[in-house]
Amino acid sequence: MRPCFFPSSLIAVLSVALVLPACSNSNSRTVGDKNNAAATTGRIKRISDPTMTAPPQPISNGVVWPAGMRRLAVLPIFSYQPIDDMQRDMDGIFRGELSKVVKYEIVQVPRDEMLQLTSREAVSSSSIISPDVIKSLRQKYAADAVMFIDFSVFRPYRPIAIGVRAKIVDLRNMEVIWVADGILDTAEPDVATLATQFAGMGLKIPYISPSIPKGKSREAASGNQIILQSPRLFAGFVAHEAFSTLAPPPPPVLPQR
């Protein structure tokens, strides 16, 4: 059974579905429009959103992938802050978590390739995509869809916080088929608890905080609080939550005879 790290108290109230209609101008297409009722929303919780007081309705994992889907191109993570080596490392971290839930081949577009195509290492999910970029993704990478990832917030010092806007776009018609938008901040106790649970169950970090007194309490401590001190480890948790609704639904339970 796949463990659930996102209780009802943290599920985002994201009631507006996002979509991009097919653009009539083939020379300039944007993925910034937000009016696609078919897009599937991710589960990242926006800090400013109110939390639910009643059990949430089941969230559909029914992402409608392009017909004949084989390959998903992932662009480098965009940030409005100056890009440093730590943020460049996030490309691989997010791709690693994505590969756990997406059954198609994932191709990471290198930053130097984006630099040649756009004169920038990364492009925002709300940017205008030039025909040259679309052509390269389709021909050079044989991609059927592309994923954009933005860091709306990146606070690598304690309390660590990472905000993500992510979307997948069908390269045939530039329609948005999946989105996730929100912030996970370790200053929130519930987020910190979920992150340490993720570290203990998924990362199995053999670390004991020196702040825990010696004795049975120290022996019993999981030590996975290190995820609250490491931006790279915390990014794995954020990616896990952002991509959770891309996982295929569990097989139906057959009635016992």
C-alpha positions as CSV (number, residue, x, y, z in Angstrom):
1,M,0.0,0.0,0.0
2,R,1.3,3.4,-0.9
3,P,1.5,5.5,2.3
4,C,-0.5,8.7,2.3
5,F,1.5,11.7,3.6
6,F,-1.1,14.4,3.0
7,P,-4.0,14.4,5.5
8,S,-7.3,16.2,5.0
9,S,-6.2,19.1,7.1
10,L,-3.6,20.0,4.5
11,I,-5.3,19.3,1.2
12,A,-5.4,22.5,-0.8
13,V,-8.7,24.2,-1.7
14,L,-7.9,24.6,-5.3
15,S,-11.3,25.0,-6.9
16,V,-10.3,26.6,-10.2
17,A,-9.2,24.2,-12.9
18,L,-6.7,25.5,-15.3
19,V,-6.6,25.1,-19.1
20,L,-5.1,26.6,-22.2
21,P,-7.2,26.7,-25.3
22,A,-5.6,25.9,-28.7
23,C,-3.9,29.1,-29.9
24,S,-5.0,30.4,-33.3
25,N,-1.5,31.9,-33.9
26,S,0.9,29.1,-34.6
27,N,3.9,31.4,-34.4
28,S,3.5,32.2,-30.7
29,R,1.8,30.1,-28.2
30,T,1.5,30.7,-24.5
31,V,1.0,28.3,-21.6
32,G,0.1,31.0,-19.1
33,D,-3.7,31.1,-19.7
34,K,-5.7,29.6,-16.8
35,N,-9.1,28.4,-18.2
36,N,-8.8,24.7,-18.9
37,A,-11.6,22.8,-17.1
38,A,-10.0,19.5,-18.1
39,A,-6.7,20.1,-16.3
40,T,-6.1,18.0,-13.2
41,T,-5.0,19.8,-10.1
42,G,-2.2,18.7,-7.8
43,R,-2.4,18.5,-4.0
44,I,0.2,21.0,-2.8
45,K,-1.3,23.2,-0.2
46,R,-1.2,27.0,-0.6
47,I,-0.2,28.6,2.7
48,S,-2.9,31.3,2.3
49,D,-5.7,28.9,1.6
50,P,-8.0,27.9,4.5
51,T,-7.8,24.3,5.6
52,M,-10.7,22.0,5.3
53,T,-12.7,21.2,8.4
54,A,-14.6,18.3,6.8
55,P,-13.2,15.1,5.1
56,P,-12.2,16.0,1.6
57,Q,-13.8,14.5,-1.5
58,P,-11.7,11.9,-3.3
59,I,-9.2,13.5,-5.6
60,S,-9.2,12.0,-9.1
61,N,-5.9,10.8,-10.6
62,G,-7.4,10.7,-14.1
63,V,-4.8,12.7,-16.0
64,V,-5.8,12.7,-19.6
65,W,-2.4,12.0,-21.4
66,P,-2.1,12.7,-25.1
67,A,-3.1,9.8,-27.3
68,G,0.0,7.6,-28.1
69,M,1.9,9.3,-25.2
70,R,5.5,8.0,-24.9
71,R,7.8,10.7,-23.7
72,L,7.6,13.6,-21.3
73,A,10.1,16.4,-21.5
74,V,10.9,18.2,-18.3
75,L,12.3,21.7,-18.5
76,P,14.8,23.1,-16.0
77,I,13.2,24.6,-12.9
78,F,12.6,28.3,-13.2
79,S,13.1,30.8,-10.4
80,Y,13.0,34.6,-10.2
81,Q,15.9,34.4,-7.8
82,P,19.5,34.1,-9.2
83,I,20.2,30.5,-10.1
84,D,22.9,28.8,-8.0
85,D,24.3,25.3,-7.9
86,M,21.8,24.3,-5.2
87,Q,18.8,25.2,-7.4
88,R,20.4,23.5,-10.4
89,D,20.5,20.3,-8.2
90,M,16.7,20.6,-7.8
91,D,16.3,19.5,-11.5
92,G,17.5,16.0,-10.8
93,I,15.6,15.8,-7.4
94,F,12.3,16.7,-9.0
95,R,12.9,14.4,-12.0
96,G,13.7,11.5,-9.6
97,E,10.4,11.9,-7.8
98,L,8.5,12.3,-11.0
99,S,10.0,9.1,-12.3
100,K,8.3,7.2,-9.4
101,V,4.8,8.1,-10.5
102,V,4.9,8.6,-14.3
103,K,5.1,5.5,-16.4
104,Y,6.3,7.2,-19.6
105,E,9.9,7.9,-20.5
106,I,11.1,11.1,-18.9
107,V,13.7,13.3,-20.7
108,Q,15.3,16.1,-18.8
109,V,16.1,19.1,-21.1
110,P,19.6,20.3,-20.1
111,R,20.1,23.9,-18.9
112,D,22.7,24.5,-21.6
113,E,20.2,23.4,-24.2
114,M,17.7,25.9,-22.9
115,L,20.3,28.5,-22.9
116,Q,20.9,27.9,-26.6
117,L,17.2,27.9,-27.4
118,T,16.0,30.8,-25.3
119,S,19.1,32.6,-24.1
120,R,18.0,31.6,-20.5
121,E,18.7,28.5,-18.4
122,A,15.0,28.1,-17.7
123,V,11.7,29.6,-18.7
124,S,8.6,30.3,-16.6
125,S,5.4,28.3,-17.0
126,S,3.7,31.6,-17.9
127,S,6.2,32.5,-20.6
128,I,5.6,32.6,-24.4
129,I,7.0,29.4,-26.0
130,S,8.6,30.1,-29.3
131,P,8.0,27.8,-32.3
132,D,11.8,26.9,-32.2
133,V,11.4,25.5,-28.7
134,I,8.3,23.5,-29.6
135,K,10.0,22.2,-32.7
136,S,13.1,21.1,-30.7
137,L,11.0,19.4,-28.0
138,R,9.0,17.5,-30.7
139,Q,11.9,16.6,-33.0
140,K,15.1,16.4,-30.9
141,Y,13.5,14.9,-27.8
142,A,10.5,13.2,-29.5
143,A,8.4,14.6,-26.6
144,D,4.6,14.4,-26.6
145,A,4.2,16.6,-23.6
146,V,6.3,19.0,-21.6
147,M,6.5,19.8,-17.9
148,F,7.2,23.3,-16.6
149,I,8.3,23.8,-13.0
150,D,8.5,27.2,-11.3
151,F,9.8,27.9,-7.8
152,S,7.5,30.6,-6.6
153,V,9.2,30.5,-3.2
154,F,12.7,29.2,-2.4
155,R,13.9,29.7,1.1
156,P,16.8,27.4,1.7
157,Y,17.5,28.5,5.3
158,R,15.4,27.5,8.4
159,P,12.5,27.4,8.4
160,I,12.8,26.0,4.9
161,A,10.0,26.7,2.5
162,I,9.5,25.8,-1.2
163,G,6.7,27.0,-3.4
164,V,6.0,25.2,-6.6
165,R,3.9,25.9,-9.7
166,A,4.0,23.0,-12.1
167,K,2.1,22.1,-15.2
168,I,2.1,19.6,-18.0
169,V,1.3,20.8,-21.5
170,D,0.2,18.7,-24.5
171,L,2.7,19.7,-27.3
172,R,0.2,18.9,-30.0
173,N,-2.3,21.6,-29.1
174,M,-0.6,23.4,-26.1
175,E,-3.4,22.5,-23.7
176,V,-2.6,22.2,-20.0
177,I,-3.5,18.7,-18.8
178,W,-2.3,18.9,-15.2
179,V,-1.3,21.6,-12.7
180,A,-0.1,21.9,-9.2
181,D,0.4,25.2,-7.3
182,G,1.3,25.8,-3.7
183,I,3.8,26.3,-0.9
184,L,5.1,23.9,1.7
185,D,6.7,25.7,4.7
186,T,8.4,23.9,7.5
187,A,7.3,26.7,9.9
188,E,3.9,25.0,9.8
189,P,3.9,22.2,12.4
190,D,1.8,19.9,10.2
191,V,4.2,20.3,7.2
192,A,7.2,19.7,9.4
193,T,5.6,16.5,10.7
194,L,4.7,15.2,7.3
195,A,8.3,16.0,6.0
196,T,9.9,14.0,8.9
197,Q,7.4,11.1,8.2
198,F,8.5,11.2,4.6
199,A,12.1,11.1,5.6
200,G,11.6,8.2,8.0
201,M,9.5,6.1,5.6
202,G,11.0,7.0,2.3
203,L,14.6,8.2,2.9
204,K,15.3,6.1,6.0
205,I,17.9,8.6,7.1
206,P,20.2,7.2,9.9
207,Y,20.6,10.5,11.7
208,I,20.1,11.3,15.4
209,S,19.8,15.0,16.3
210,P,22.4,15.9,19.0
211,S,19.7,18.0,20.7
212,I,18.0,14.7,21.8
213,P,19.3,13.6,25.2
214,K,21.1,10.4,25.5
215,G,19.1,7.4,26.6
216,K,16.0,5.6,25.4
217,S,14.5,8.8,23.9
218,R,17.6,9.2,21.8
219,E,17.7,5.6,20.8
220,A,14.0,5.7,19.7
221,A,14.4,9.0,17.8
222,S,14.4,8.5,14.0
223,G,16.7,11.4,13.5
224,N,14.9,12.3,10.3
225,Q,14.5,15.9,11.4
226,I,17.5,16.5,9.2
227,I,15.1,16.9,6.3
228,L,14.0,20.2,8.0
229,Q,17.6,21.4,7.8
230,S,18.4,20.3,4.2
231,P,16.9,22.1,1.3
232,R,17.8,19.2,-1.1
233,L,16.1,16.6,1.1
234,F,13.1,18.8,1.7
235,A,12.8,19.4,-2.0
236,G,12.3,15.6,-2.5
237,F,9.3,15.8,-0.1
238,V,7.9,18.8,-1.9
239,A,8.2,17.0,-5.3
240,H,6.6,13.9,-3.8
241,E,3.6,16.0,-2.8
242,A,3.4,18.0,-6.0
243,F,3.4,14.9,-8.2
244,S,1.2,12.7,-6.0
245,T,-1.9,13.1,-8.2
246,L,0.1,11.9,-11.2
247,A,0.4,8.4,-9.7
248,P,-2.0,5.9,-11.4
249,P,-5.0,5.0,-9.3
250,P,-4.8,1.8,-7.2
251,P,-6.3,-1.3,-8.8
252,P,-9.9,-1.9,-7.8
253,V,-10.5,-4.2,-4.9
254,L,-12.3,-7.3,-6.2
255,P,-15.1,-8.6,-4.0
256,Q,-14.4,-11.7,-2.1
257,R,-16.4,-14.8,-3.0
